[in-house]
Amino acid sequence: MNLYEKFMVAFEGFGAAHGQTKISEERRAGKQKAHSFIVRQPLTLSLIESHINGFKGVGSIPINEENKCKFGALDIDQYPLDLVALDKKIRKFKIPAVVCRSKSGGAHIFFFFTEWISAGEFRDKASEISSILGFGNCEIFPKQEQVLVERGDVGNFLNLPYFDAEQTMRYAIKEDGEEATLEEFIELQESRTVLPKDFLSLDFGGSSNQFKESPPCISTMAKQGIPEGGRNTSMFNAAVMFKKMDPDNWKSLLENFNTTYCVPPLPASDIVTIQGQMDKKEYFYTCDQQPLCSFCNKSLCKTKKYGIGNQEQTMEISGLSVVLSEPRVWFADVDTKRLELSTEDLQVPLKFQRQCMEQLNYMPPIMKNSDWQTLINSLLENVNEIEVPQELTYKGQFLELLESYCTGRVQAQSAEELSLGKPWTEEAKTYFKLDSLMQFLRAKKFDNYSRGQIQERLKELNDNQTANGSKNFKNTKGEWKTVRVWWIPEFESEVQVPSIEVQEEEEVPF
C-alpha cells in the first residue's frame, strides 16, 4: 500500500459517511470558528488524497455501524499546550498512542487497533487514560457508545491530521520532540497499533489499597503527588471521602493524607479549618473544580464505594448533531448515551427530561432556563449537520409534487384551459393558477407550506425574478380573455419510446 492507502486504513470508521469542516478566520477562546457537517458518502481514497494535498479537509467518524471502532482519540482543547511534554508523559506511562497537534493548537491523542473494539470498552479505558494524564475533562472520540443508525444518526467525526501535509500544522510528535513527516507518522502509527485486549489490559497501578474504592481523581493525585495550587481543594475533597470511609477516624486519616501526598503539606491550621467545616454539615465532592476535574473519571467514580454514587451531578451533554430533514431531528450524547430529540425537546428542559426518562431510563435534574439556554447555545456553535436526500425536506417534497402537477396530470390543450385549473406549457414555461396548485397540494396531504412560502419557492425557481402576472388568450369565440397565473421553467420530460418488436418476413422466392 502507498501512504494514502495506509493513512485511510489507519482512520477507518463509519462506512457510509464522513465529516467536513469549513474554517473561518474569526477566533473564539483560542479556537477558530468552524462549520462542521456530515456528508453521507464513504471516506474514499480520493478524499484522503485531497485532504493530504491541502484541497479539502475531511474527518473520520470513529464509531462504525456496529458500535465498534478501530481508532479513537482524546481531544485536548488547552492553549497553550506543551506537546513534547505530553508525549513524554504518554511514553512514561507506556501508553500506545500518537500525539498530534490539532488544527486549533491543542492535541489529538490517537489510539490504533489491529481489530475492531467495542466503543463502550474503548471509552472506559480512554477515560482512565485521560485521568492519568491530567486531562480528565477532555473529549473522547468516539463521543458515544452507540449510534442510532436506523434513525439517521451517524455519530460525530474528528478532523484528521496532516491536512496539507507538506506544510501542515496538524503534525505528530516524534520521540525526539521533532515534528513528524507524513511518512514518519505512518511509521509511528504502525508501531503503536495494538491488539484490543492489550489496550484494555493496560494497568497504571495504584497508590495504595487504601484508595481502591476511592474517587479516581483522589487516587490518581495521591499517586502523582499534590503540588501547591491545588492542595486546599484536594484536602477538602479528601475530607469528604474519609468521612464516608471512616466516620470515627476521618480526621487522623486526613492529617496523614496531607503529610504523605501534599508537596509540601498544607499548614496544620488549614487542615483544622477544613475539619471544622466538615463538623458543621455534610458536603459533597466539588467535581467541577481544579485539580479534581483534570483527573476526573466520572463513569468509574460512580462504581466506587466512596465515589460520587447517586450524588446529584450536572449531566454531561455533548456531541450535538442535527439531521437536516424537515422537521429537524437532533441527537445528543447524555453521559455517553445517545438521545434522539425534536427541536422542541431541545428548547424546553422539561421535555428534554421526559425524553431522557423514556429513552435512557434516567431522570436528570432540570436546569434553570438561563443556564439551559447557555448550554444549548454552546452546543449549537459546534453542531454537526448531517445531510439528507432532498426528498426528506419540505422543499424537496414540494418540488417533487410541483413537477407531478405540471407534468403528470391532464395538460391543457390550449391557454384557454388555464381557467379550468390545468397547467399550460409553451415556449419553455409552464403556467398555472396558484389556487389550482394549492388544491393539488392539499389533495396530496402536503400542508407544510403557507401560501406565502409557496410563492417564495416559485420565485426561487425563476432566479428570484417576477414569477406571476397575466396571461392573455383568445377563447373559442375569438374573444380576448385574461387569467392571473404563475409560471416556472418547464420541467424536462423524459419521453419513453416503447420498443417495437420487428418480425422478419420470409424471403419470397422469385
N, C-alpha and C positions, 0 to 999 in steps of 0.2 A: 504493500500500500504506500501511496505517496503521503506527504504531510497533510494535505487537505483531507484525505480519507481517514487518516489516523485521528485527526482533530475531530472529525464528525463522529467516529466511533466512540471517542472518549466522552462526548457530550450527548450520547444517545438518550432520548427521553420519550415524551408523548409522541405517538406516531403520526397523528393526524393534524397537528397544529404546531405553530411556533410563535415566538414573540418578536416584535419590532419596537424600537423606541426612537422618537424624534426629539432631539435635544435643542432647547432654546438657549440663548446667550444669558438670559436672566438667571441669577443665582439666588438660592434661598437657604440660609443656615449652612453655608458651606457646600451645598449641593446644587448642581444645575437642575433647573426645572425640566421636566420631561413629560412627553405624551406617550404613554405605553398602550399598545394594543396587540391583540392576538389575531393572527391570520390562520384561518382554517385550511392550512396546507402543510404538508410534511416539510421538515427541515432538510432540504436537499443539498447535494454536493455543490451545485451551482451557487446556492445561497451562502454556503460556507466559504466558497472562493470569493464571492463578492464581499463578505464580511472581512476576511483576512486582507483583501486588497484595498479596503477602505471605501468601498462604494455604498454599501448598505449594511448597517449594523443589525445583528439578529441576536435572539436569545433562545435558549432551550428550556422546555418545561421538564424538570427532573422526573416528576412522577408520571408513570405511564397509565394506560387504561386499566391495568390490573392492580393499581395502587402499589407499585414497586418502583425502585429506582436503581440505576447503575452508576449514578454520580449524585453528589449532594454538596452543599456548601453552607458555611457560616458567612453571613453578610454583616460586616462590621462597619457601621457608619460613625466613625470617630475621627475628628480632624483637629490638629494634625495627628497622624499615626505613624509610629516608627515600624515600618515593615520589616526591617532587618532584625530588630529586637523581637518582633512577633515570630518570625521564622526560627530564630534561635530557641525561643521558648517552646515552640512546637517540637523541635528536634530534641530538646531536653527531656520532654515527656514521651519521646519516641512515638509521636502521633504520625501515621502515614498520610500526609496531606501536602498540598502545594499551595503556597501563599501567592496570591496575585493582587496587584493594585487594581482597585475598582475604578470605573470611569470618573467617579467623584473624588477620588483621592483616599478613600477608605481601603478596605481589604475584603477580598473573597477568599476564604479558605476552602479549597476544593478537596473532596474525597472521591476516589475512584475505585470501582469494584469489578472483579472478574465476572461476577454473576449478578443477577437482579436480587435485590434485598427489599424486604418489606419496608415501606415508607415509614410506618409507625416505629419499627425497631431502629431504623436509622435515626429518626428524630430523637428518640430516647437517648441513644448513645451520643449523638451530636450535642444534645442539651448538656450532658455530663461534661463533654469536652469544653464547651463554651464556658461552663462554670469554672473548670480547672484553669482555663486561660485568663479568667478575669473579665469575660465579656458575656456574662450570663443574660444580659438584656438584648443581645443581638438577634437578628432574624435568622431563621434556619430554612433552607430550601432542600426539599420541597416544604412549602409552608403548611401543608395539610397531610393527614394520614390517608385520606381518600378523596377522590373526585367523583362528583355526581354526573358521570358521563351521559347517562340516559336522559338527564335534564338539560343537556347542552353545556355542562361545565367541563373545563379543560385544565383547571389549576392555574398556578402563577409561574411566569417564566423568569429566568435570570439571564441578564446580559452576559454574553460570552467574552472571554478575554481575547486579546490580540486582534482587535479591530484595527485595520490599517497597520499590519504587523511590522512593516519596515520602520515606522516612526510612532509606534503605539505608546500610549500611556497606561495600557492595561497589561502590564508585563508581570511575569513570575519572578520570584526572588530565588537566586541560587544560594548554595551553602556558603559561598564566599561573600554574600551580600550584594553581588552584582546583578544587573538586570539580565534575564534570560532571553535569548532569541527564541523564535518560534520552534526551531529545531531543538534547542535545549529544553524548552518547555515540554515538548513531546517526550524527551528522554526522562525528565523528572516525573511526568505523569505515568509513564510506563513503569518506572522503577518503584513508584509508590502506589500502584494499583494492587489491591489486596483482596483476598477471599472475604466474603461477608462474615464468616464465622470468626476469622482472625480480628476483624474490626470490632465485632461485638464482644469479643473476649478481652479487649484492652482493659488493663487493670492499673489504675493510678494509685492504688494503695490508700491507706487511711492514716490519720494521725494517731489514733488510739481506739481501742474498743469502746472507750468511754463515749465516743461520738457516733457509734454505729447507728443509733436511732435518732440522731440529731438532724436539724436542717442542713442540707448540703452546703449552704453558704458558710455556716459556722464551722463545720468540719474542714472545709477547704481552707478557710482563713487560718484555722488552727495549724494546719499542715504547713502553710506557706509563711506564717508569721503575720501579725497585725501591726503595720507601721503607724507612725504618727499621722494624724489627719483623719483616721477612721476609728480610733480607739474608743471614744465615748459612745458612738453609735453601736459599735461592736459589743462593748461591755453591757450596754442597756439590753440588747437582744439576747446576749448570753445569760443575763439575769432572768429574762422571760423563760428561756429554755431550762435553766437549772431549777426554777420554781416548779415547772412541770415535772422535771426528772426526780427531784428530791425535795419536797416541801419543807422538811425539817433541817436539812443541812445545806440549803442552796447558797447561803451567804459565804460559807467557807469554800464551797466549790467555785464561786465567782472570784474570790480572792486568789485562789490557787491558779485559776484560768488566767487572770490578769498577769501574775508574775511569771507564768510559764510561756504564754503565747504573745503578749504585747511587747513590742520592741520600740522604745523602752516601756516598762509598765506604767499604767496611769498612777498618779499620786493617790495615796490611800484616802485622802479627803474626797476625791472624785468618786471612788468606789463607795464610800459611805453615803454620799449624796444619792447615787443610784439605788442603793439598798433602801434608803429612806423613801424614795419614790415608790418602790415595789411594795413596801409595807402598807402604803396608803390605799392602793387599789390594784385591780388586775389589769395588766397591759397585754397587748398582742404584739407580734413581730412587726417591725416597720420595714416591710419588704421592699418598698419603693425608694429607700434611702441608701446612699453610698456609705460604706463599701458593699453592703449586702446585695444590692441589685446587680453588681458586677459579677457576683459569684452565685447568682440565683439559678436554681433548677426546680422550678415550680412543680412540675409533674412528679418528680422524685420526692420532693418535700412532702407532698400530700400522702405518700405511702409510709413516711417515717412516724414512729410512735410519738415523738416530740416535735413533729413538723407542724405545718400550718393547719392540717386536718381540714375541718369544715369551717375554719375561721373565715369570716366574710372577706373576700378579696375582690378588688376591681377586676372584672372579667377582661380577658385579653381578646380584642377583636382586631384582626389583621387580614391581609390578603384579599381585599375587596376587589371583586370582578363584576362586570356587568355584561350580559348578553344583549346586543343591540337589536333585539327584537322589539315588536310593539304589541303589547306593553313590554317594558323592560323587565328582565329577570336578573336578580342580583345574587351573588354568592359571597359569603364571608366566612372566615375562619374564627370560630369561637373556642378558645382553648384547644386549638388544633383540630376541632371537629368542623366539618363543612356544613353550612347552613344556607338554605335557599330562601330568598326573601323577595317580596314585592317592593315597589318604591314606597308604598305607604308603610310597610313593615319597617323600613329603614328610617322613615320620618318620625314615627311615633314609638317612644320607648316601651310603652305598654304592649303594643302589637309585636314588637321585637321580642319581648319577654315571652309572649304567647307562643311564638314560633320556636323559641328555644325549648319550651316545655313540650311542644308537640313533636318536634324532630329530634331533640337531643336528650329528653327526659331530665332537663336541667332548668331550674328557675333562678335566673340571675337577679341581683338587686337592680331596681330601677334607678337610673341616674337622673340627676336634675336636668331639666330641659336645656339649660345653658351649657352644661357640661357635655350633654349628648350632642348638641349641635357642633361644639368644638371638635369632638371626637370624629363625627361623621365627615365634617369638612376636611379634617386632616387626612382621612382615608380617601376622600374623593380627589385629593390633589394628585394621588398616585394610583388611581383606579386602573385596572386592566380592562380594556374594552375588547370584547370577543365578537368578531364579525359573524354575521349570519347571512344566509341566502336572502336575496331581496324579497322573495315571496313571504318571508316571515315578518316583514314590516308592513305597516299600513300603506305606505307609498307603493310598495311592490304589489300588494293586493289590489290597490286602486288601479294601477297601470294595467294589470292583467285583466281586470273587469272592463276597463275602458276599451282595451283592444277587442275584447269579446263583443262589446256593444257596437263598436264601429265596423267590425268585420264579420261577426258571427250571426247576427240577426238579419232579417229580410231587409235588403238595402232599398233605398229609394230609387226608383227608376227615372225620376226627374226631380228637379229642385222643388217643384210644387208639393211633393210628398213630404218635404220637411215639416210642413204644418201638421202632418199626421204623426209626427214623432219618430220618423225614420231618418237615419243618418244618410247624408248625400256627399259623395266624393267627386270632385272634379279639380283638375289642374293641381294635383298633389296635395290637396287639402280635403279634410273631412269636416263637414258642417253638421251641427245638430242643435236642437233646443235643449237648454240646460235642464228644464223641468223633466223632459223625457229621459235624459241621462240619470237624473236623480231617482226617478221612478224605477229604472232598471237596477240601480244600485240597491235600493230598498228591497226589491224583489229577490236579490241575491244575498240578503241579510247583511249588507255592508252599511253600517251606520256609524263608522268611526270618524268620518269627516263631516263637518258642518258645510253649509252652502258656501261660506266664505273660503274655507280651506280647499274645497273642490275648485273654486275659481282660481286660487293661487297655484294649484297644481297645473291647471290648464295653461296659465300664463307661463309657468316654468317650461312647459313643452314648446312654447313659442319664443324661447330665449328671453322671457320676461317682457316681451313686446305685447301690444294690444292683441287680444285674442277673442274679442266679441264685437258685434256690430249688426248691421242689417244686411239681409240677403234679398235681392230683388229678382223676381222671375215672372214669366207670363204663364197664366193659367190656361186651361184648355179653351177658354173663351177668348183668349188673346188679350186678357186684361192684365195689367201690371199689378203685382202684389208684393208686399214686403213682410218678412218674418225676422224676428230677432233671433240671432244664432250665436253660437260659439264655434270655434274651429281649432283644429290641431293638425300637424303634419300627417299626411296619410301613412298608415301603418303598411309596412312592406308585407305583402301577402305571398305566401309560398304556393304557387299553383302546382298541384299534383296532377300529372298526366297519367291516366291509367295505362297500364301496359296492354298491348293488343297482341293476342296470340295469332300469329300468321301461319296459316296452313299452306304447305307447298302443294301445288296442283301436280297431278301426274302428267308426265310428258305425253302428249298425244302424238302417236306415230304419224308421220307424213304419209 
